[in-house]
């Protein structure tokens, strides 16, 4: 990458850069859920549009699972350029997911799982793991990306913990994305659901 050989603030202070990026990401998501981000910023979505966005999000996440797995395989084979391309592609897919997800929540709403208890509780467990991992993995993923974007391959091996951090980031994100796709299938195609519009969901959260 062009910035990998340059001396810049992100290279000197990768942790600080990671913290700033993480705060921005968390603020966007939490602000949308709590209604702090004005709903006027999002288009008004019908239930049909919400469903189409849910389908698109699941597709993006499924593709991202394959991309991350390929990137992991390539670095194990010491194909650094292919690995870097895969990780950058994965990050772009994460951004695409985030835009679609915030649009779906801010302009539409959420769907609540309705199904037998024998499936409901495993669904909740998988959803909880997916959500927790997606939250805690954000700074780890960003830190690995900041290191990769600001250091040369030789520097990454000898001067940083990119290898260790990258393994944790890829593993946690792979599991989170996979569980996200599984819960999507259970919610949208295997069992019934109830729709909660964004305004009602916000009242439930803050009420």
N, C-alpha and C positions, 0 to 999 in steps of 0.2 A: 504494500500500500504506500501511497505517496507520503503519508505522514509518519510512516514507520521509522524513517531515518532522520526525521527532523526533531530538533529539541524544542518542545513546546510545553505549555502549562499542563496539559493533560498527561503528557509523558512523565513530567516531573512529579505530578500529584495525581496519579490515577485513581486513588481512593476518593479524593475530594471530587473529582469529575464524576465518579460513580454515584456519590451521595447526591450531587446536584441533579443528575439525570433521574435518579430513583425518586427523589422528592417530586419532580415535575410529573412523572408517570403516576405516582400514588395520588397526587393532588387531582389529576384529571379524572381518575376512576372514582375516588371517594367523593369528589365534588359532584360528579354526575349522579351517583347513587343517592346522595343526600339532597339533591336539587339545588346545590349551591351554584353550579354551572347553569346559567339561564336556559330554560327549555327552548327559548326562541332560537337558540343556536342550532337546534336539531330540526330536521324536517318531521312533520307530522306523519307517522307511519300507521298504515292499516295493519290488521292482523295478518293479512296475506303478505305484506312487505316484511313484517317481523319474521314470519316463517321462512321467507326466502333468504333473509339475512342470516337466520340460524343455520340454514343449509349451507350458505356460502362460508360462514365461519367454520363449520365442521369440515368442509372441504379444504379450506386453507390450513387448518390444524392438522388434518390427515397428511397433506402434502408436506407440511413442516416436519412431521415425524420422519418421513422418508428422507428429507433433506438433512436433518440432524444425524440420522443413522448413517447416511452416506459420508457426511463430514467426519464422523467418528471413525469410520472404516478407513477413509483416506489418510487421516493423520497416523493411524496405526501402521499404514503402509509407507509412511514418510512422504506422502504426496501433499506437500505443504500448500502449494497454490490451489489445488482442488479443494483442500480442507478450508482454506481461507474464503474461497468463493462460496462454498456451502454455508459457512457460518454467516457471511454477509447476507446471503440469500435468506437464511433463516431469520435474521434480524429484520429484514424488509417484510417478511411474512408476518412477523410478530407485530410490526407497525400496522400492516394492513388489517390484521385481526383486531387490534386495539381500536382503530377507527370504526370498523364495522360494529364492534361490540358496544362502544360508547353511543354510536348512532342508534343501535337497537334499543338500548336501555333508555337513553335520553329522549328519543322521539317516539318510542313505542311502549314497551313494557317487558315483563317477564312471564314465563310459564311455570306453573307449579305442578309437580308430579302427582298424578292420581293413579294409584295401583295397589295391588295386594301387599300386605305387610312383608311377606316373604321376599318381595322384590324392593319394596320401599326403603327398608333399612339398609340393605346393601347399596342401593342407589344413593342414599344420603351419605353413607360412609365414603363411597367413591367420589361424590361431589365435594365432600369436605376436604378429602386429601387433594383433589384437583385444585380447589380454591386456595388452600394453605400453601401448597407447593408453588402455585402461580404467584402468590404474594411474596413468599420468602425467597423465591428463585430470582426475582427481578434484579436485586443488586448483585447477585453472584453472576448472572448472565451478563449484566452490563459491565461488571469489572473485567470479566474475561474478554469481552469485546473491546473495551478501552485499551487493555494491555495489547491485544492483537493488532489494534489499529495504530498504536503509537510506538511499537517496537519491531525491530527486524526479527526474523526467525532465530538468528543466533542469539540475540538479546533475550528473546522469550525463553530460550532453553537455559541460559546461564545467569540471567539477572532477575527473573521474575518467577512467580508461582503459577504461571499461566497453565501449565500442564495439569496441575492438581485442581486449580479452580475450574478449568475447562471441563474436566471430568465430572465434577460436582454439578456444574451448570447444565451440561448436556444430559446427564442422567436424570436430574430433577425435572428438567423441562420436557424430556421425552416422556416420563411417567405422567406428568401433569397433562400434556397434550393428549396422550393416549386415553387417559381416564376421561378427559373432556369429550373426546369423540364417543366413547362408550356411553357416557351419561346422555349425550345428545341422542344417540340411537334409542336408548331406553325411553327417554322423555318424549321424543317426537315421532317415533315409529313403532315402538313395541307396546306402549301403554297410553292411557289417557292423560290429559293435562287440563289445568284451568288457567285462563289468561288473566294477568294482573297488570293493568295499565300503569305507566310510570308515575302518574300523580298519586294513584292509590298506593303504590309500593312505597313511595316517599313518605306518605302519611303513616304507614305501618312502621317504617323505620324510626321515625322521629316522634311518633305518638306514644 
